[in-house]
Each structure stands twice: as C-alpha cells, then as structure tokens.
Amino acid sequence: MQNIVVLGAGMVGSAIASDLAKNYEITVVDLDVKNLAALKTKHHLNTISADIRNENLLKSIIKGAHLVIGAVPGYMGFNTLKAIIEAGKNVVDISFFDEDPFLLDKLAKKNNVTAIVDCGVSPGLSNIILSYYSRKMNIEKYECLVGGLPFKRTLPYEYKAPFSPIDVIEEYTRPARIVEDGKIVTKPPLSELEEIEVEQVGTLEAFNTDGLRTLLKTMSVPNMKEKTLRYPGHISLIKFLDSSGFFGKENIEVNSSNVRPIDVTAKLLFKHWKPAKDEREFTVMKINLEGEKNGKRQKISCSLFDEYHQKTGVSSMARTTGYTCTAAARLILENKFERRGICPPEFLCEVKGNYYHIIDALETKGITLKWTDK
C-alpha cells in the first residue's frame, strides 16, 4: 500500500487525511497533539507530533513517503514545500504562501518531482475550470467570486475562519493583482466593493483579493479577476483594524517585549473566528467566463454551493478544498499526471480526462457544479 504523509491536522488537513485513509497508508504530522488524537480516534492512520519547521526532522519523517500533502499555514508553506522537493518527494500543496512557487520549478525538475501547488477550491478548482474551458473557447474575460461563511451571523464580524486567521489576514492585506486589457494591474486589497445576490443566503459583498496567483503567468486571458465574498459590513471592520495598525508586520515594543501587531491580532481574532463544534457553514463560488467559440459570442457561468456535512462533520470549506486536493493526489498516485516541476492546478488539464476525474471525484462527495450557458 502506498504511503502518504499529510503535513497539518487542521480543519482541511484532517479532511484530506481522512479521505485518503480509505485507500492508502496515512501518516499525519502536526504539533497539536489534540488535533492528532481526534483524528486517530476516528480513522485508521498514524500520527506524529513534530515541529516540521525543523527541515532535517521533516525530511526524515517523509523519507519513506510515496506522496506528501502540504496543509500548513501560509507563513510556513514555501519553506516546507522547498524541503519536500529537496527530499525528492512528489507533493500536493494547499498552503496560501506569499512567495512565487515557480521559484522552485528548477529545483523540482532537477529532483524529478511533481509539485502540484495551490490545489484547493480557489485557487485550485477555479484554475482547473478556467484551464479546461480555455481549450474549448477563446476566453476574453474570467471572473471568480468565492467565499466561505457561517449561516449564523454573529456580530461584530459575522465571519468564521475555516483555516488559520493569519492566512485570512494575509488575504485581506496583500495587494490584489488582476488583469485588465492584457496587463497585470495591482489594486488595493478590499477594493472595488460590490454587492451580489446568492440565492441560498441573500446579499453578500465582493471585493478584490490576490487570488489569481499562478494564472497571472500561465493563462493568456486579457481580463481576469478574483473577488472574495463576505456578509455586508465585515470589510468596514477589517479596514478599521488595518488603518489602526493591527495588521502591522514590523515589531513594536510592548512592556519591554518586541511583538508584531499582526501576530497579536491573529491570536485575539482566533477565539472570535473559530467555528463552533458542528457549526453550519457554507462555501459559495461563482465563475463567469466570456469569450468566443466558433465565431459566436458565448457566456458561461459555473456556480458551486456546498454546506457543512452533518453526517461526516466536515465543513464545506474543508470539503471543497480538501477533496479537490485528494482528487489531484490520486492523479499522481495512479500515474495519471506525471509532469515534473511546479504544477499549478491549471496544468492538470493538459492530460485528457483529468478534468472529469476531478469533477467526478467531487460529485461522489456531493459537491456539485451547476452550469449556465448563454
């Protein structure tokens, strides 16, 4: 049986490990012994409590792995991915790190490694959809609206974080790169606020975030943007915190100690943003494509709406992110994707059948895409 090491036992990492444990030998690595213990009581897998920031320790842990899954916080993501590639291990990664993953492309090719990066819901599934349809039509405009939210709206934030709060703050503070008329344009994060209607929940706010990532380099679509969705009013609170310095990354002195404001803020927000046990939440994504096919104008919209799964206790964000990741992992393990180097999700569609492999895998989990053609 093939061995897989999953790095990270958080909400998404746990969903990934439990899904893959049905077919493979799984070892989950995390510093949090409570998360590991909870996983082991529910699933047949191995656990290791370790600080994988120690690269030598990490490499020793993954030595016998056929595949590694990276599900660590963004600030650890790049260095962790680099260490995995240096160890010569194929990897599927979902961490939202700031660095350009293609900086590791030569290293991955040198070590004969397939490294699928940004393999969640968006980026991830959204990239796969765009890539597939770019082979069917000349796409001139791509827009992705995406967000994960609780059904219960609790003031003041009306939000719960499905992953590390500091990663959410990163999403709020990174300048947003979009493509306009074939040129990459940088806009302030949280900018160009607009309201959209989602049938199942009502009005949500959409705002610019830096979610295009690898698409900026890999897709020649003249107009592309991604926007994140939240309940109305949430972003005004975030802008207040930002303008007041709560997201600062430079050390400040507090009672003779040096601290970064962003670290303190993330720690404080954790208790407000942590989902309650079995809390119902949802993930919504809408992709709009415009272009030309066979000389005719065409518009295609794809929508996804997924809820917390009561039977399994897996959140919608963990489902949509984690099961996209596990579908990609199976492509590598079944030798259906063998391209070496850094491989963003849009590369998966280079192999015929892989698009439907991903979509069908999500369908079996009850994650369904709905399409509208105009």
N, C-alpha and C positions, 0 to 999 in steps of 0.2 A: 504494500500500500504506500502511495506517495505521501511524503511528509511536508506539511505546510506550517510555517511559523507566522503567527499573527502578532504584530507588534502594536499593542494597545488594546486594553479591555474596557474602553469606554462604551458609550451607548452604541456607536456604529461598529467599533471593533468587535464587540460582543455579538452583534447580529451577524457579522461576517464569519466569525469563528463557529457559531452555532450552525450556520447554514452549511459550511464546508465540512463540518464534523460528521455529516451524514455519509460522506463518501471518502474522506481522507483522514489520515492521522494528523491531528492538530495539536500544536503547542502554542499557548497564548502567553505573551510576556508583558508584564506591567509592573509598575512599582506599587500599585494599590492592591494590597492583599485582599481587601473586601470585595473588590470587583472580581478578582480571580476566584475567590471562594464561591461567590454567587454563580459564576459560570460553571464551575466544576460540579456543583450540586445538581445542575440541570442537564448537563451534557457530558458525553464521554470524550474527554480531552485532557491534555496535560497542561499544567501551568507552571510558570517560573516568575518569581518576584525578583526583578532586577532593574537597575538603572541603566538603560541602554544608551545613555549619553557617553558611557564608557565604551568606546569603539572596539577595543580589544575584547571586552566581555560580549558585546553584541555579536562580533564575528565568530566567537567560539560557540555561541548559542545557535546560530544559524548554519553552522558548519555542515550539518547533515541534511539540510532542507532542500527539497525539490523546488520550492517556491516560497517567497516571503511576501507578506502583506503588510504595507505600512499604513497604520491608522493612528499616528501620533499627532500631537498638537503642531500647528504650523511652524512655530519657532524652532522645533526640533526636526522638521521634515527634511530639509535639504541635506543637512549633515548625516542624518540617518540613512537617507537614500544613497548618498555617496558611499557610506560604509558598506551598505549592502552590495552595491555594484563592485566595489573594490574586492569584496569577498567572492565575486563571480556568481552571484545568485540572481536568477530571474525574480522580478518583483512587480507587484501591482500596488500602486500608492494612491491614497486619497487625501493626503495632508495638504493643507492650503498654505504652502510656504511662499514667501515673497520672491525668492530668487528665481531666475530663469532656468528651468530644468534642462534646456538644451546645452547649458554649460557642462553637463555631464555626458553629453552624447558621445564624444570621442572616447571617453573612459569606458562607457558601456559597450561600445563596439569593440574596443580593444580587449575587453574581458568576455566578449561573446555573450553579452547579457541582453535580454529583452526586459525593458523597464517601461511598463505602462503607467503613466502619471495622470494626476487629476481625474481619477476614474470614479467619480461619484454621480450625483444627479445633474448638477450644473455648477462647475464644469463636469463633464462626463457624458451622461446620456444625451444632453443637449448637443454636444460636439458630434456624437455618433449620428444623430438625426440630421444635422446640417450636412455632414460629410456624405451620408447616403443620398440625400436629395440633390446635392451638388453634382452627382453623377447622372442624374435624371433630367436636370433642367439647368439653365443658366441663371443662377441666383444673383439678384441685384440688391436684395435687402434681407437682412436677418435680424430678428428681434427676439430676445428671450426674456420673459418675465418669470421670476421664480421666488419662492419663499416658503418657510416653514413656520407655523404659528399654532398657539393653543386655541381650542374652541372657547375656553373660558377666558374672558378679557378682564384681567385683574390690574387695576390702577396701581402705580402710575405708568408702568411700562407696557402693559398689555402684550407681553412677549415672554417666551421661554426659550432658552438656548439649547438646541439639540446636540451641540458639541461645545468645546471649551469656550468660555466667554471671551478670552483674549483673542481667539480666532474671529469671533463676531466683531470685536472692536477693530481688528485689522481690516475687516471688510468695510467698516464704516469710515476708516481713516485713510486708506490707500487711494491716491488719485485714480480716477476711472478713465481707462483708455478705451476709446471707441473708434470706429472707422466711419469717416464721412467723405464721400466722393473719392474713395480710394486712398485717403490719407489718414494716418493714425493721429487722433486728436485727444489730448488729455484734458479732462474736465474735473472740477472739484468733486470729491465724494459726496454723496447725498444730494447731488444737484438735479435740476430738471424734474422736480416733483410733479407727479400727475396722479389722478385718481382713476382706478379701473374697477369694473364690476366683476366679481366672481360669483357665479350663480349660487354656489353652496354656502357662501359666507357673507356676501354683500360687498361693501366698498372697501378697497384697500389702496394704500399709497404705493406708488412705484417710483424708484429713484436710482440714479446711476451708481453702479458699483463696478469694480475692476474684475469682471467675471469672464471676459473673453480669453484672456491669458494666451495659450498656445495658438488659438485661432488667428491671432494677430499676425502670426508668421506662416501658418500652414494653409490658410484659406484666402483665395483671391476674390472675396466678395466686397464690392465697393462701399457697402453700408452695413455696419454691424454694431449692435449694442446689446448689453445685458443690463437689466434693472432688477433690483431686489424688491420684494413685497413685504409690507408691514401694515398693521392697523393704523388708521389715521391718527396723528398726534404723536406717535412714537418718535419720529425723526426730529421733531422740535425739541424733545427732551435730550436726544443724543447730541444735537447741535449745541445745546446749552452746556452739556458736560464737556464737549470738545473745546468750545470757546473759553471755558473756565479753566482749562489746563488739565483736566482729569485724565486725558489720554496721552499726556506728555511722556516721551521716552528718554529724556535726559534726567539724570539723577538730581534730586533736590535733597537738601539736608533737613531732617526732621528729628528733633531731640538727639542730635549728635550722630544720627544714622543717615546714610545715603539710601534713598529709595527712588524708584521710578514711579511716577504717578499712575501710569497705565497698569502696573502690576497691582497696586493697591486697589485701583478701581475694579479691575477684573475680579479680585478677591472679594470685594464688597458686593459686586453685582451677582456673584455666583449664587448666593442664597435667594436673591430675587428672581433670577433667571433659571434656576434649576427646576426642571419639571417635577411635579409631584408623582408619587408612585401611581402607575396606571393612569396618568393624566391623558385625556383625549386631546389629540392634536392632529394637524393635517399638513400635507405638503401640496403646494399648487405650482404648476409650471405651465406656461403657455408660450409656444414658439410660433412666430409668424414669419413666413417666407414669401417673398415676392420675386418674380422673375419672368423668364420666357422659356416656353417649351414648344418646339416645332413651329416657331414663328408666331405663337399666340401668348398673350399675357396670362400669367397664372398666379393665383394667390393660394397658399396652403397654410392652414393653421392646425397645430397639434396641441392638445391640452391633456394635462395629467392632474388628477386629484386623488390623493391617497390619504387614508386615515390610519390612526393608531389601530393596530391589530389586537383585538381583545383576547383572542384565543391564545396567541403566542406571547403577548405582552411586549411586542416590538413596535417602537414608534414608527411613524410614517417616514420621517427623515432617515432613520436607520435602515428602513426597508428600501427606500428608493436609492439611497446612497450605497448601502451595503450590498444589495443584491445586484446592482449594476457592476460593482467591484467583483463579486463572486462569479458572475457570468463571464467577465473578462478573464478571471483567474482560470476558469475551466477551459477557455480557449487555449491558453498556454499549456496547461496540463494535458490537454488532449491533442497537442501538436497542431492546432488549427490556426495558430498565429505564431510565426517564428521570426519575424523581423527583428533584427538586432539594433540596439541603440535606444535612445529616448523615444518613446512612442506614446504621444497623446492619444486619447480615445478616438479621434477622427481617423487615425491610421488603421484602426481595426477594420474599417470598411474596404480596405484595399483587397481583402480576401473575400471572394464571393461566398455568401451565406452567413458571414459573421454578424451582419446587421440583424438578420432574423434570429440568429442564435441568441443575441442579447434580448431582443423584443420578446421572443417566445419564453425565455427564462423568466422575465419579469411577469409575463402573463400567467405563468404557472403559480406565481406568488400572489396573484390577484391585483397586480399593478398594471393597469390598462391605459393605453393611449387612445385618445379619440381624435379623429381627423375631420377637417372640413376643407373641401376644395371649392375654389371659386373660379 
